[in-house]
Amino acid sequence: MVSSVFQLECSCNNYPWGRTGKDSLAAVLCSKTPNTSFKIEDQPYSEMWMGDYPVTPAKVLRTGEELHSVIDGNQETLLGTNCMNKFGGVLPFLPKILSIAKALPLQIHPNKELSEKLHRENPEQFTDPNHKPEIAVALGPFESFAGFKDTEDIKMVFGAVPVLGRFLPERMGSQWDNETLRGICRNVLEASDDSVKECQDALAKTDKSKLGSQAYMLDLLPRLQEQYTTQDPGTLIALL
């Protein structure tokens, strides 16, 4: 019978937003595991994964067996009946340690129902039937975007920067609501590079006095542009 406690050998992925080399806590912690071949090189290390997800899986240090294989053969011992009944025979969470050098690219996670539907229809592209609610615990200085602005604040920004009006839905009532925001985001993400750049340039030239409580956007905008480009639609979404 497998022990319920064993040491893992983890590895890092190398998304370009990660910190480089030994500046990455994720890489340093991976390298601290004894008797492992993990060596830190001069490249980005973004996330240390400690789970059974088939992509970048953790392994049992003593045997080298991938964690998902160990769980598959010992579900009741390692997961327990309650977990198996609720989530199936997989670990229901994926702990990660992130080392972030710049703003993370925009991601949109579907809910559980849509995740299951997309996985059934196209399992190669949507490899996971689960949704991805996330909890972040900051281990150092950390900035995050928490939800969208109040719709009245977004409306005010659009009034102060008229060129943004091109992203408004074609059919919308007098009230700004979640559907309005959905349409704006869709139009931004589908816009041409030139259109996105024109709007970012116009926003950068806007007088702070016109933006009121949202004037901080004028300080945040160049930081995001430096990390990506003036043609990245994700920057405009982040400012919302």
Secondary structure, DSSP 4 states (H G I P E B T S, - for coil): ---S---EE-EEE--TTBEEGGG-HHHHHHHHSTT------SSEE-EEE-S--SSS--EETTT--BHHHHHHH-HHHHT-HHHHHHH-SS-S---EEE-BSSPPPP-----HHHHHHHHHH-TTTS---S--------SSS-----SPPPHHHHHHHHHHSGGGGGGS-SS--SS--HHHHHHHHHHHHHS-HHHHHHHHHHHHTS-GGGTGGGTTHHHHHHHHHHHS-TT-HHHHHHH-
